[in-house]
């Protein structure tokens, strides 16, 4: 029986109980550097100076923006140095967009929604960047690129910029890259940023910590579809949109809306002072999009007036500084060869309750500090 | 307006967005060591050898158990060495209790509930240890001791052992001590352990990571009372008990029960395979306690059969090893005098968006490693 649980949960063991265990460990110099190097060597002759990158970005040159994002995503030290310099110089021009997190399990119609909602916004003259956080794409390479192909209209829209998730790496690493890409996109004049993720793991918490507004897509029916959504995610949502409210499904979706609306009332009040809203919509029939957008505007107005919007932004920046430090402290420890060799044995003993977790930790730390 | 937010949230800034920022930092050699030293010097003549402690604990000697717990709570290195040795020797005799987390905001009637439910269990021949995690007791010293005084009947019960929360310290530190106290209590023959906490902060997540079953106490009325409960806590509950279902309140409590029951259906299924239950109860009238207990037994049976109970225990042990390591890595960094001096300036610059969080982190880490 235990074996069954082990099997079912093996992929999730890093976020057991919603808490991070031994995660956020970036493998430096390994992931995706191959493709980055290939890309950069192809472009080598075209490599620009930091000032040229910055100028290009500020002029809204998408080719230059893309090249700079590739540097941000690179794990090579020399690329990182240039990237950090570009970011530093773009910072004063960033921060002016509305950052919207969009999540929902596979099957909820996320790419169709993003395409429809994105077009709705660019038609109003907004400039939209679509980014993604999907650490799982390491396993299923191309899944987000697949989405891009499906977002044909938006991909062809000159007012939209779609950038697939950094192709692999730890959640912490991917998150950092996405966060820095937001800065570059804002400096390039994008006034709306979508950060999409799949509602099945820890990535929502990470997205939540870098956006102003969090939109959860759901389907009608409280049954099977829901099982993919992780606990705790519903309570992060500023708006729940029940998608696919079209055709025969309209009545079911409306019922679901009422149910969720009632349930949301039982939730504790959010720090923002905002009461989460529930709508139905159809990305396919392009209905309900105005409602979602109008709720986002109401939210922005409310939190602008009560100071929460700016408060959240500055706390997020602070949070990311600490996250980066803590990630590095951990990765330096866990990637140390001595620790790597000793850890599995300690883990086993702790799980078998042969030693206490505290005493195992103390012994490992002593090994580390006395190297 | 920002000032208002800063003010309201200053006490919570460590768990902004439900994520830990710069927390879990134990101040070694400082907190509560004064009272511990006073206690131990009073008892100095009576200090036992490790084997005497262990023997006393295994015999169920409450005085010896209390002394050992005091060593666990001490931040003195020499006490910690003895404590770890005692824990190691008690480990083989531990693990056999049912560990129940109990939470609810102040005013929900938690101590009355614990007294009534505790008596209900000891009357059935169970031996009960009541522990608490309340990092806030640093500020409001004596609050839990106050509870103990209020739990008069239980405190006088020879089958119950009530231990107040370690009086101060970081959440990580307090949690570690409570977790190790559980081991000692189990070795002393307690077959049921309550770990209580106040439903207003991060401590629930910590309690959730060290118990088998999580009980949330609520009040009827979805209004003001709820605002104190942090988001995400409801979704952790295995049972919600709506307390004070007595007198004029019975009807209101029953209504609330139905509402919560419906809302719980919308939640994602728990990994345990258990469907959270909602009951009404009255600690005052001593009603509904059998239902809660019977649900706990159903849960234990279900998760015993499907393997989740043991799986969760072993993952918790593993989790605590990593937590302890990560806490130490962080405290070594953040308590370093050079970092302590440099950090506030970087924090401000990051919040004002003058430098990127990543670049601030990198600079601080370089300072640290090149000391």
Interface residues (C-beta under 8 A of the other chain):
Chain A: X1 X2 X3 X4 X5 X6 X9 X13 X16 X17 X18 X19 X21 X22 X84 X87 X88 X91 X92 X94 X95 X176 X179 X180 X183 X205 X208 X209 X222 X226 X227 X228 X229 X230 X231 X232 X234 X235 X236 X259 X260 X262 X263 X265 X266 X267 X268 X269 X270 X271 X305 X306 X307 X308 X310 X311 X314 X315 X316 X317 X318 X319 X320 X321 X322 X323 X324 X325 X326 X328 X329 X330 X333 X346 X347 X350 X351 X352 X353 X354 X355 X356 X357 X358 X359 X360 X361 X362 X364 X365
Chain B: X1 X2 X3 X4 X5 X6 X9 X13 X16 X17 X18 X19 X21 X22 X84 X87 X88 X91 X92 X94 X95 X176 X179 X180 X183 X205 X208 X209 X222 X226 X227 X228 X229 X230 X231 X232 X233 X234 X235 X236 X259 X260 X262 X263 X265 X266 X267 X268 X269 X270 X271 X305 X306 X307 X308 X310 X311 X314 X315 X316 X317 X318 X319 X320 X321 X322 X323 X324 X325 X326 X328 X329 X330 X333 X346 X347 X350 X351 X352 X353 X354 X355 X356 X357 X358 X359 X360 X361 X362 X364 X365
